[in-house]
Amino acid sequence: MAEPMRIRATMAGDVADIKVLMNHPMETGQRKDAKTGQLIPAHFIQTVKAEVNGKTVLDAQWSVAISRNPFLGFKVKGAKAGDKVTVSWTDNKGDKNSAEATVA
């Protein structure tokens, strides 16, 4: 899986505004395949972690209640232009993805 994530990190005063678009099917395990009628197995992001210059600023636990291709936006006080932002996730099937961006 591991399709690329898109991260945009910009400064707004003394706060970094970080926006992340993740590509993931986020299946609940309750939807049926239209052709076979069989349930589509659950496949969703379980953990999301964001770091700025190696320091954890966000650590989240997700479940099936998150939509397909989730968008995550958050703000980090004390960040500076040029800081490195890393966002990573792990899903319930063990797939992982990570992406980096620089605060502009």
PEFENQUI-V360072 format. One record per residue. N is the residue number from 1. D_CENTER is the distance of its C-alpha to the mean C-alpha in whole Angstrom. Layout:
N:D_CENTER
N:D_CENTER
//
This chain:
1:14
2:11
3:12
4:11
5:8
6:9
7:9
8:12
9:14
10:17
11:20
12:21
13:24
14:23
15:20
16:17
17:15
18:11
19:9
20:6
21:7
22:5
23:8
24:9
25:12
26:11
27:15
28:17
29:20
30:22
31:22
32:25
33:26
34:28
35:30
36:31
37:30
38:28
39:25
40:22
41:21
42:18
43:14
44:11
45:8
46:10
47:8
48:6
49:8
50:9
51:12
52:15
53:17
54:17
55:17
56:14
57:13
58:11
59:11
60:9
61:11
62:10
63:12
64:14
65:14
66:11
67:12
68:11
69:9
70:7
71:7
72:6
73:9
74:11
75:14
76:16
77:20
78:22
79:19
80:22
81:22
82:21
83:19
84:16
85:12
86:10
87:7
88:6
89:6
90:9
91:10
92:14
93:16
94:15
95:13
96:10
97:9
98:9
99:9
100:12
101:13
102:16
103:17
104:20
//
